[in-house]
Amino acid sequence: MDKIIDSILRFIRGISKIVWLSILAIALLIGGGIALVGYINKDNSIKMSVNDRIDITPQQIQSIQEIGQWEFLAINDEEIVDTVARRFISDKELVRIYYGTLRFGIDLHKAKPKWLRVEGDSVVVATLPAVELLDRNFIDETRSQSFFEEGNWTPADRERLYNKAYRKMLNRCYTAKNIETTEQNARYQMEKLLKGMGFERVRVEFERFRKPDEACK
C-alpha cells in the first residue's frame, strides 16, 4: 500500500515540474515577443490631430447664387403731382395721384468672383453685392389716376408728370436709412441660410452701395 502511495506522489511531482516548466516557457515567449515589438516600433509614434478646416464646394456657392434677386425691403408710396399751363384766356391744370412700390434687395447674379470664401480655415465670409432698387418700373400706372383735370393734355405732358412723380418717390424712399435697413435684413437672412447649411461662424459684408443719383444713371 505504501508503495502505491509513493508512486502516486512521484507521478504528481513529475507532472508539476512539467507544468511549471511549460508556464515558464510560455512566459518567456510572451515577454520576448513584447520586447521584440517594442524594439521594432521604438522610433514610431502615433499622432492624433483634429482638422477644423471647413470648405465650401462650388455646388454650394452656385445653389446660393442661383437665388438671383433677393428682396429684403418693400416700401409703398403715393405721390400727388400737378402741372399748370398758363394760357391767354384761361389756365389749365392737371393733378394726378401715383402709386408705387419700391423693392430693395440684392442681385446675387452680380456677385463678384470669390464672393463666398473661407477665412482663417473656420470663418465663412460672404461679400454681397451692393443693395439696389430691384425694379426700376416701380410706379403702378393701373392704380394711378387723375385727381383733377382741366383742359386738354398731350401724352408728352402726362409723361412729364409721370417723371416728376417718379423722382419724388425715388427721393423719398431711396435713403441711407432704408439702405441700412435692407442690409440688416440681408445680413440676417444670409447668416441664417449659411448656418442652416452647417457653417457655424459666418460674417456678411457688402460692396459699397451706390447713391440714389448714381443708381439711376
Secondary structure as the mmCIF struct_conf table of DSSP 4:
data_model
#
loop_
_struct_conf.conf_type_id
_struct_conf.id
_struct_conf.beg_label_comp_id
_struct_conf.beg_label_asym_id
_struct_conf.beg_label_seq_id
_struct_conf.end_label_comp_id
_struct_conf.end_label_asym_id
_struct_conf.end_label_seq_id
HELX_RH_AL_P HELX_RH_AL_P1 ASP A 2 ILE A 40
TURN_TY1_P TURN_TY1_P1 ASN A 41 ASP A 43
HELX_RH_AL_P HELX_RH_AL_P2 PRO A 58 GLN A 65
TURN_TY1_P TURN_TY1_P2 GLU A 66 ILE A 67
STRN STRN1 GLN A 69 ALA A 85
BEND BEND1 PHE A 88 ILE A 89
STRN STRN2 LYS A 92 ASP A 107
HELX_RH_3T_P HELX_RH_3T_P1 LEU A 108 LYS A 110
HELX_LH_PP_P HELX_LH_PP_P1 ALA A 111 LYS A 112
TURN_TY1_P TURN_TY1_P3 PRO A 113 LYS A 114
STRN STRN3 LEU A 116 GLU A 119
TURN_TY1_P TURN_TY1_P4 GLY A 120 SER A 122
STRN STRN4 VAL A 123 LEU A 128
HELX_LH_PP_P HELX_LH_PP_P2 PRO A 129 VAL A 131
STRN STRN5 GLU A 132 LEU A 133
BEND BEND2 LEU A 134 LEU A 134
BEND BEND3 ARG A 136 ARG A 136
STRN STRN6 ILE A 139 GLU A 150
BEND BEND4 GLY A 151 GLY A 151
HELX_RH_AL_P HELX_RH_AL_P3 PRO A 155 CYS A 173
BEND BEND5 TYR A 174 TYR A 174
HELX_RH_AL_P HELX_RH_AL_P4 ALA A 176 GLY A 196
TURN_TY1_P TURN_TY1_P5 MET A 197 GLY A 198
BEND BEND6 ARG A 201 ARG A 201
STRN STRN7 VAL A 202 PHE A 206
HELX_LH_PP_P HELX_LH_PP_P3 GLU A 207 LYS A 211
HELX_RH_AL_P HELX_RH_AL_P5 PRO A 212 ALA A 215
TURN_TY1_P TURN_TY1_P6 CYS A 216 CYS A 216
#
